């Protein structure tokens, strides 16, 4: 089947916008994490903050950013085609009003039951009363954050349905700036500096939502107080959101299991997993999430218009692009994990032991880069079909596999085993998704996807071999000063050059998209 260039260009253009904004966000995200690592290291305070933030995020994603956005976009896209602008605005207003109430109530309950939630998520912290108390206090202080980010999620759904991606994608930049400011400035005036992080989270959440307001006004979607909760579209959203929330909950259960085991390990284990996981999110956020975010409105539109040929074409194209980037990134992260962590984080309170432990976790997490990225994309396919049930039970199977692997691997590999369990379970998740798509759609470019993946793998192995030879010939830890970053940058540049040259020789079509992606990101 011949692919539609129009839809490919549309996805590429949208993905480039999201990707460029995400690059800015991730760079600041690294600076944020580096600042936190410099001041708090990988110990009691950082562990307490990361667990508290995870607890807050759990409920926020169940009813906010994760489940709500995936349920809202397909329904709102269909409703916009049938309603006037004022009718669409009335729907948006009702949803904003309803979810403000829901999120506020949940935030209040979260504050009240913070102690129980922390104990449930990280029972190992209970053995250290001071660590447990700080974690509970941070959790209580950060729960109002879920209100701001939940409203931001609705705004993102509205703007994405209008193919506006820039403002939602840039909102994490403000969040990162707020946390950096809180650590470097606010913390100086506090007797317990770690509590400055919770202040930064609240400020960041508020500004994330505030950034969306001018663009909602531009599209005539600025919400107002409305209690028309009987709108049939709201019922449709909730019917989709129920399974979607459960699906997000299953994904969050994986994080819950990881935290549960990590809390029982040596101090710093939670932080090792957090810092390495954040680096893993760089290629996922810049390319995988960018492509998934950009392709969802297109898939929804194809479904509404019953353009199944274009639907398959867009899906195949998106999968090939994600593989083209994540396969070489996997090999690169594994080979350069120790130098990268040493270069990015080893300073201040983040010492050699923490650097080495974090690098080990990064190696194991990197193994799952391709399947995790693919699952992010494939789940959006089912959401575009208004099918939120399939991702739930597929995710549940992956959760059971993850829990069993955590139990088996945490003993011999400690925190590294928890990271490896996450990666292996994501492979199971991806395989089941592909089987379900094949049953539903038959052929959707599987041969082209496999052919593209094989080319990317061959080019990646060759580029990885070049980097590995560089690490053998040059002792990174024997270098000093500017020679360390020069080595890492040189290794990455060499890998990219070799990969691009071999991709050209292998005639990889995805290289054309990557060229356009870079041009549009400028």
C-alpha positions as CSV (number, residue, x, y, z in Angstrom):
1,X,0.0,0.0,0.0
2,X,1.4,3.4,-1.0
3,X,1.8,5.7,2.0
4,X,0.1,9.1,2.1
5,X,2.8,11.8,2.0
6,X,0.4,14.4,3.3
7,X,-0.2,12.5,6.5
8,X,3.5,11.6,6.9
9,X,4.4,15.3,6.6
10,X,1.7,16.3,9.0
11,X,3.0,13.8,11.6
12,X,6.6,14.8,10.9
13,X,5.8,18.5,11.3
14,X,3.9,18.0,14.5
15,X,6.5,15.6,15.9
16,X,9.2,18.1,15.2
17,X,7.4,20.8,17.2
18,X,6.9,18.4,20.1
19,X,10.4,17.1,19.8
20,X,12.0,20.5,19.7
21,X,10.0,21.6,22.8
22,X,10.9,18.4,24.5
23,X,14.6,18.8,23.8
24,X,14.4,22.2,25.7
25,X,12.5,20.5,28.5
26,X,14.8,17.6,28.8
27,X,17.9,19.8,28.8
28,X,16.4,21.8,31.6
29,X,15.3,18.6,33.2
30,X,18.8,17.3,33.3
31,X,20.0,20.7,34.8
32,X,17.2,20.3,37.4
33,X,18.3,16.7,38.2
34,X,21.9,17.7,38.3
35,X,21.2,20.6,40.7
36,X,19.2,18.3,42.9
37,X,21.9,15.6,42.8
38,X,24.6,18.3,43.6
39,X,22.7,19.6,46.6
40,X,21.1,16.4,48.0
41,X,23.1,13.6,46.4
42,X,21.6,10.1,46.4
43,X,20.6,9.6,50.0
44,X,17.8,10.1,52.5
45,X,16.6,13.5,51.3
46,X,16.6,12.7,47.6
47,X,15.0,9.3,48.3
48,X,12.3,11.0,50.3
49,X,11.5,13.6,47.6
50,X,11.4,11.1,44.7
51,X,9.0,8.8,46.6
52,X,6.8,11.7,47.6
53,X,6.7,12.9,44.1
54,X,5.8,9.4,42.8
55,X,3.0,9.2,45.3
56,X,1.6,12.5,44.1
57,X,1.9,11.6,40.5
58,X,0.1,8.3,41.0
59,X,-3.3,9.8,41.6
60,X,-2.6,12.7,39.2
61,X,-2.0,10.3,36.3
62,X,-5.0,8.1,37.3
63,X,-7.5,10.9,36.8
64,X,-5.5,13.6,35.1
65,X,-2.7,13.8,32.6
66,X,-2.6,10.1,31.5
67,X,-6.2,8.7,31.5
68,X,-7.9,12.0,30.9
69,X,-5.9,13.1,27.8
70,X,-6.1,9.8,26.1
71,X,-9.9,9.6,26.6
72,X,-10.6,13.3,25.9
73,X,-8.9,13.7,22.5
74,X,-10.8,11.0,20.6
75,X,-14.2,12.2,22.0
76,X,-13.5,15.9,21.6
77,X,-12.2,15.5,18.0
78,X,-15.4,13.8,17.1
79,X,-17.6,16.3,18.9
80,X,-15.8,19.3,17.3
81,X,-16.9,17.9,13.9
82,X,-20.5,18.1,14.9
83,X,-20.7,21.2,17.2
84,X,-20.4,24.9,16.7
85,X,-17.4,26.6,18.3
86,X,-19.6,27.8,21.1
87,X,-20.9,24.3,21.6
88,X,-17.4,23.0,21.8
89,X,-16.4,25.7,24.3
90,X,-19.4,24.8,26.4
91,X,-18.3,21.2,26.6
92,X,-14.7,22.3,27.5
93,X,-16.1,24.6,30.2
94,X,-18.2,21.8,31.7
95,X,-15.2,19.4,31.7
96,X,-12.9,22.0,33.3
97,X,-15.5,22.7,36.1
98,X,-16.1,19.0,36.8
99,X,-12.5,18.0,36.9
100,X,-11.5,21.0,39.1
101,X,-13.9,19.7,41.7
102,X,-12.8,16.1,41.3
103,X,-9.1,16.9,41.5
104,X,-9.5,19.2,44.4
105,X,-11.3,16.5,46.4
106,X,-8.7,14.0,45.5
107,X,-5.9,16.4,46.5
108,X,-7.6,16.9,49.9
109,X,-7.9,13.2,50.5
110,X,-4.3,12.8,49.5
111,X,-3.2,15.3,52.1
112,X,-5.3,13.5,54.7
113,X,-4.0,10.1,53.9
114,X,-0.4,10.9,53.0
115,X,1.0,8.8,55.8
116,X,-0.9,5.7,54.7
117,X,0.0,6.2,51.1
118,X,3.7,6.6,51.8
119,X,3.7,3.5,54.0
120,X,1.9,1.5,51.2
121,X,4.3,2.7,48.5
122,X,7.6,2.5,50.4
123,X,7.2,0.3,53.5
124,X,11.0,0.1,53.9
125,X,11.1,3.7,54.8
126,X,9.2,3.0,58.1
127,X,12.4,1.5,59.5
128,X,13.9,5.1,59.5
129,X,11.4,7.4,61.3
130,X,13.1,10.6,60.2
131,X,13.1,9.6,56.6
132,X,9.5,8.4,56.8
133,X,8.4,11.7,58.4
134,X,10.1,13.8,55.8
135,X,8.6,11.8,53.0
136,X,5.1,12.1,54.4
137,X,5.5,15.9,54.9
138,X,6.7,16.3,51.3
139,X,3.8,14.2,50.0
140,X,1.2,16.4,51.9
141,X,2.8,19.6,50.6
142,X,2.8,18.4,47.0
143,X,-0.7,17.0,46.6
144,X,-2.3,20.3,45.4
145,X,0.1,20.0,42.4
146,X,-2.3,17.4,40.9
147,X,-5.0,20.1,40.5
148,X,-2.9,22.4,38.3
149,X,-1.4,19.5,36.2
150,X,-4.9,18.0,35.8
151,X,-6.2,21.2,34.4
152,X,-3.1,21.5,32.2
153,X,-3.9,18.0,30.9
154,X,-7.4,19.1,29.7
155,X,-5.8,22.1,28.1
156,X,-3.3,19.9,26.3
157,X,-6.2,17.7,25.0
158,X,-8.0,20.7,23.7
159,X,-5.0,22.3,22.0
160,X,-3.7,18.9,20.6
161,X,-7.1,18.4,19.0
162,X,-6.5,21.7,17.2
163,X,-3.0,20.4,16.2
164,X,-1.4,22.9,18.5
165,X,1.5,21.1,20.3
166,X,4.0,23.8,21.2
167,X,2.5,25.2,24.5
168,X,1.7,21.8,26.1
169,X,5.1,20.5,25.1
170,X,6.9,23.6,26.5
171,X,5.1,23.5,29.8
172,X,7.6,21.2,31.5
173,X,10.2,23.9,30.8
174,X,8.5,26.1,33.4
175,X,8.2,23.2,35.8
176,X,11.9,22.5,35.6
177,X,12.8,26.2,36.0
178,X,10.7,26.4,39.1
179,X,12.4,23.4,40.7
180,X,15.9,24.8,39.8
181,X,14.9,28.2,41.3
182,X,13.6,26.5,44.5
183,X,16.8,24.5,45.0
184,X,19.2,27.4,44.3
185,X,17.3,30.2,45.9
186,X,14.4,29.2,48.1
187,X,16.3,26.4,49.8
188,X,18.8,28.9,51.2
189,X,16.1,30.5,53.4
190,X,14.8,27.2,54.8
191,X,15.9,25.3,57.9
192,X,15.1,22.1,56.1
193,X,16.2,22.7,52.5
194,X,14.5,19.6,51.0
195,X,11.1,21.2,51.6
196,X,12.0,23.9,49.0
197,X,11.5,21.1,46.4
198,X,7.8,20.8,47.3
199,X,7.4,24.6,46.9
200,X,9.1,24.4,43.5
201,X,6.7,21.6,42.4
202,X,3.6,23.7,43.3
203,X,4.9,26.8,41.6
204,X,5.9,24.7,38.5
205,X,2.4,23.1,38.3
206,X,0.7,26.5,38.4
207,X,2.8,28.0,35.6
208,X,2.4,24.8,33.5
209,X,-1.4,25.5,33.4
210,X,-1.0,29.2,33.1
211,X,1.0,28.8,29.9
212,X,-1.9,27.2,28.2
213,X,-4.4,30.0,28.9
214,X,-3.4,32.4,26.0
215,X,-3.7,29.6,23.5
216,X,-7.1,28.5,24.8
217,X,-8.2,32.0,24.2
218,X,-6.8,32.0,20.7
219,X,-8.9,29.0,19.7
220,X,-12.0,30.4,21.5
221,X,-11.8,27.6,24.1
222,X,-11.2,29.6,27.2
223,X,-13.3,27.8,29.9
224,X,-15.8,29.4,32.2
225,X,-17.8,28.1,35.1
226,X,-20.3,25.6,33.8
227,X,-22.2,22.9,35.6
228,X,-23.7,21.1,32.6
229,X,-22.4,17.8,33.6
230,X,-25.3,15.9,31.9
231,X,-23.7,16.5,28.5
232,X,-23.6,13.1,26.7
233,X,-20.0,13.8,25.6
234,X,-18.9,13.9,29.2
235,X,-20.5,10.5,29.8
236,X,-18.6,9.2,26.8
237,X,-15.3,10.6,28.2
238,X,-15.9,8.9,31.5
239,X,-16.8,5.6,29.9
240,X,-13.5,5.7,28.1
241,X,-11.6,7.1,31.0
242,X,-12.6,4.4,33.4
243,X,-10.7,1.6,31.6
244,X,-8.0,4.2,30.6
245,X,-7.5,5.2,34.3
246,X,-7.3,1.5,35.2
247,X,-4.8,1.0,32.4
248,X,-2.7,3.9,33.6
249,X,-3.1,2.5,37.1
250,X,-1.6,-0.8,35.9
251,X,1.4,1.1,34.5
252,X,1.7,3.0,37.8
253,X,1.5,-0.3,39.6
254,X,4.8,-1.2,38.0
255,X,6.4,1.9,39.5
256,X,4.7,1.0,42.8
257,X,6.3,-2.5,42.7
258,X,9.7,-1.0,41.9
259,X,9.5,1.5,44.7
260,X,8.2,-1.1,47.1
261,X,11.3,-3.3,46.5
262,X,13.7,-0.4,46.3
263,X,12.6,1.1,49.6
264,X,13.8,-2.1,51.3
265,X,17.3,-1.9,49.7
266,X,20.2,0.2,50.8
267,X,19.8,4.0,51.1
268,X,20.1,5.7,47.7
269,X,18.5,2.9,45.7
270,X,15.4,4.9,45.0
271,X,17.6,7.8,43.8
272,X,19.7,5.5,41.5
273,X,16.6,4.3,39.8
274,X,15.2,7.8,39.5
275,X,18.3,9.5,38.0
276,X,18.9,6.6,35.5
277,X,15.2,6.5,34.6
278,X,15.3,10.2,33.8
279,X,18.1,9.8,31.3
280,X,16.2,7.0,29.7
281,X,13.3,9.4,29.2
282,X,15.5,11.7,27.0
283,X,15.2,9.6,23.8
284,X,11.7,8.5,24.7
285,X,10.5,12.1,25.3
286,X,12.3,13.7,22.3
287,X,11.2,11.2,19.7
288,X,8.9,8.4,21.0
289,X,6.4,10.6,22.9
290,X,6.8,13.3,20.3
291,X,5.7,10.9,17.5
292,X,3.0,9.4,19.7
293,X,1.6,12.8,20.6
294,X,1.6,13.9,17.0
295,X,0.2,10.8,15.5
296,X,-2.8,10.4,18.0
297,X,-4.9,13.3,16.5
298,X,-4.2,12.0,12.9
299,X,-5.2,8.5,13.9
300,X,-8.4,9.8,15.5
301,X,-9.2,11.7,12.4
302,X,-8.7,8.7,10.2
303,X,-11.0,6.7,12.5
304,X,-13.7,9.3,12.3
305,X,-13.5,9.4,8.5
306,X,-13.0,5.7,8.3
307,X,-9.8,6.1,6.3
308,X,-8.3,2.8,7.2
309,X,-5.6,2.8,4.5
310,X,-4.2,6.1,5.8
311,X,-4.6,4.8,9.4
312,X,-2.3,1.8,8.6
313,X,0.1,4.0,6.7
314,X,0.4,6.5,9.6
315,X,0.9,3.7,12.1
316,X,3.6,1.9,10.1
317,X,5.4,5.2,9.5
318,X,5.4,6.1,13.2
319,X,6.7,2.7,14.3
320,X,9.5,2.8,11.8
321,X,10.6,6.3,12.9
322,X,10.6,5.3,16.6
323,X,12.7,2.2,15.9
324,X,15.1,4.2,13.8
325,X,16.0,6.4,16.7
326,X,15.7,4.1,19.7
327,X,17.7,1.1,18.4
328,X,21.0,3.1,18.2
329,X,20.2,5.0,21.4
330,X,19.9,1.7,23.2
331,X,23.3,0.5,22.2
332,X,24.8,3.9,22.8
333,X,23.4,4.2,26.3
334,X,24.6,0.7,27.3
335,X,28.2,1.3,26.1
336,X,28.5,4.8,27.4
337,X,26.4,4.5,30.6
338,X,29.3,4.9,33.1
339,X,31.0,7.9,31.4
340,X,27.6,9.6,30.8
341,X,26.5,9.3,34.5
342,X,30.0,10.3,35.7
343,X,30.0,13.4,33.5
344,X,26.5,14.5,34.1
345,X,26.1,13.9,37.8
346,X,29.3,13.2,39.7
347,X,29.8,16.4,41.7
348,X,28.9,17.9,45.0
349,X,27.0,15.3,47.2
350,X,26.7,12.9,44.3
351,X,29.9,10.8,44.7
352,X,31.6,7.9,42.9
353,X,29.5,5.2,44.6
354,X,26.3,6.8,43.6
355,X,27.6,7.4,40.0
356,X,28.5,3.8,39.6
357,X,25.2,2.5,41.0
358,X,23.2,4.8,38.8
359,X,25.2,3.7,35.7
360,X,24.3,0.1,36.4
361,X,20.6,0.9,36.6
362,X,20.9,2.9,33.3
363,X,22.4,-0.1,31.5
364,X,19.5,-2.3,32.5
365,X,16.9,0.4,31.8
366,X,18.4,0.9,28.3
367,X,17.6,-2.6,27.3
368,X,14.0,-1.7,27.4
369,X,14.2,1.5,25.4
370,X,12.8,0.1,22.2
371,X,9.8,-1.8,23.7
372,X,8.9,1.0,26.1
373,X,9.0,3.5,23.2
374,X,6.9,1.2,21.0
375,X,4.3,0.7,23.8
376,X,3.9,4.4,24.2
377,X,3.0,4.6,20.5
378,X,0.9,1.4,20.3
379,X,-1.2,2.3,23.2
380,X,-2.2,5.6,21.4
381,X,-3.4,3.4,18.5
382,X,-6.0,1.7,20.7
383,X,-7.0,5.1,22.3
384,X,-7.6,6.5,18.8
385,X,-10.0,3.6,18.2
386,X,-11.7,4.5,21.5
387,X,-10.6,1.1,22.8
388,X,-9.2,1.6,26.3
389,X,-9.9,-1.9,27.4
390,X,-7.2,-3.7,25.4
391,X,-4.3,-1.6,26.8
392,X,-5.6,-2.4,30.3
393,X,-5.4,-6.2,30.2
394,X,-2.2,-6.1,28.1
395,X,-0.7,-3.8,30.8
396,X,-1.9,-6.1,33.5
397,X,-0.1,-9.0,32.0
398,X,3.1,-6.9,31.8
399,X,2.5,-5.9,35.4
400,X,2.3,-9.5,36.6
401,X,5.5,-10.3,34.6
402,X,7.3,-7.3,36.1
403,X,6.3,-8.2,39.7
404,X,7.6,-11.8,39.3
405,X,10.8,-10.6,37.6
406,X,11.4,-8.0,40.4
407,X,11.0,-10.8,43.0
408,X,13.4,-13.0,41.1
409,X,16.0,-10.4,40.2
410,X,16.2,-8.0,43.2
411,X,18.2,-10.6,45.2
412,X,21.1,-11.1,42.9
413,X,21.1,-7.8,41.1
414,X,19.7,-5.4,43.8
415,X,18.4,-2.1,42.2
416,X,19.8,-3.2,38.8
417,X,17.5,-6.2,38.9
418,X,14.5,-3.9,39.4
419,X,15.5,-1.9,36.3
420,X,16.0,-5.1,34.3
421,X,12.6,-6.4,35.3
422,X,11.0,-3.2,33.9
423,X,12.8,-3.7,30.6
424,X,12.0,-7.3,30.2
425,X,8.3,-6.8,31.1
426,X,8.1,-4.1,28.5
427,X,9.2,-6.6,25.8
428,X,6.2,-8.8,26.8
429,X,3.9,-5.7,26.6
430,X,5.2,-4.8,23.1
431,X,4.8,-8.3,21.7
432,X,1.2,-8.7,22.9
433,X,0.4,-5.2,21.5
434,X,1.7,-6.3,18.1
435,X,-0.3,-9.6,18.2
436,X,-3.5,-7.7,19.0
437,X,-2.9,-5.2,16.2
438,X,-2.3,-7.9,13.7
439,X,-5.5,-9.7,14.7
440,X,-7.5,-6.4,14.4
441,X,-6.0,-5.0,11.2
442,X,-4.2,-7.8,9.5
443,X,-1.3,-6.4,7.5
444,X,-0.2,-2.9,8.6
445,X,3.3,-2.7,7.0
446,X,4.9,-5.4,9.2
447,X,7.4,-6.4,6.5
448,X,8.5,-2.7,6.1
449,X,8.8,-2.3,9.8
450,X,10.9,-5.5,10.2
451,X,13.1,-4.5,7.2
452,X,13.6,-1.0,8.6
453,X,14.4,-2.4,12.1
454,X,17.0,-4.8,10.7
455,X,18.8,-2.0,8.8
456,X,18.8,0.1,12.0
457,X,20.1,-2.8,14.0
458,X,23.0,-3.4,11.6
459,X,24.0,0.2,11.5
460,X,23.7,0.5,15.3
461,X,25.9,-2.5,15.9
462,X,28.6,-1.0,13.6
463,X,28.4,2.4,15.3
464,X,28.4,0.8,18.7
465,X,31.5,-1.1,17.8
466,X,33.3,2.1,17.0
467,X,32.3,3.6,20.3
468,X,33.4,0.4,22.2
469,X,36.8,0.5,20.5
470,X,37.2,4.1,21.6
471,X,36.4,3.1,25.2
472,X,39.1,0.4,25.0
473,X,41.8,2.7,23.5
474,X,41.1,5.6,25.8
475,X,40.7,5.3,29.6
476,X,37.9,7.7,30.4
477,X,38.6,7.7,34.2
478,X,42.2,8.5,33.5
479,X,41.2,11.7,31.8
480,X,40.8,15.1,33.6
481,X,39.2,18.5,33.1
482,X,37.7,19.2,29.7
483,X,39.1,15.9,28.2
484,X,36.2,14.0,29.8
485,X,33.3,15.8,28.1
486,X,35.4,16.0,24.9
487,X,35.7,12.2,24.9
488,X,32.0,11.6,25.5
489,X,31.0,14.1,22.9
490,X,33.5,12.7,20.4
491,X,32.2,9.2,21.0
492,X,28.5,10.3,20.5
493,X,29.4,12.2,17.3
494,X,31.4,9.3,15.9
495,X,28.5,6.9,16.6
496,X,26.0,9.3,14.9
497,X,28.2,9.8,11.8
498,X,28.8,6.1,11.4
499,X,25.1,5.4,11.9
500,X,24.0,8.0,9.3
501,X,26.6,6.9,6.7
502,X,25.5,3.2,7.0
503,X,21.8,4.2,7.0
504,X,22.5,6.0,3.7
505,X,24.3,3.0,2.3
506,X,21.4,0.8,3.4
507,X,19.0,3.3,1.9
508,X,16.9,3.7,5.1
509,X,13.9,5.8,4.2
510,X,13.6,7.0,7.8
511,X,16.7,9.1,7.4
512,X,14.7,11.5,5.2
513,X,12.3,12.1,8.1
514,X,15.1,12.6,10.5
515,X,16.6,15.3,8.2
516,X,13.2,17.0,8.1
517,X,12.7,16.7,11.8
518,X,16.0,18.5,12.5
519,X,15.2,21.2,10.0
520,X,11.7,21.9,11.4
521,X,13.1,21.9,15.0
522,X,15.4,24.9,14.3
